[in-house]
Amino acid sequence: MQIGDLVPMLEWTQKTKDGECCELVGKPITDPKFVGEGVGMAVRQEDNALREKLNAALDAIVANNVYKTINDKYFSLDIFHLE
C-alpha cells in the first residue's frame, strides 16, 4: 500500500502506462491532522484589498459553475471538496 498526494496519484493511475498496474481504493484522507487545513495562496499580510478581490473572484466562479467547468476539464473529481 502507498499513500500519496491525491491529484498526482489520479493522474498516474488514470493517464499513464505505468499507472495501469495500480488502482486507488478507499476514501481520500482529509483529516487536518494528516493533511493540514487546506490549500491557500500567499498574499502580503497588509494587502487586504487584493485578498478580498481574490476571495470574491473565487466565490463568483464557484457560484456560476465556471469553477466546475474548469475542474471537470482537468480532473476526474472535485478537487475543492475531494469528492
Beta strands, then each sheet from edge to edge (+ up, - down):
end
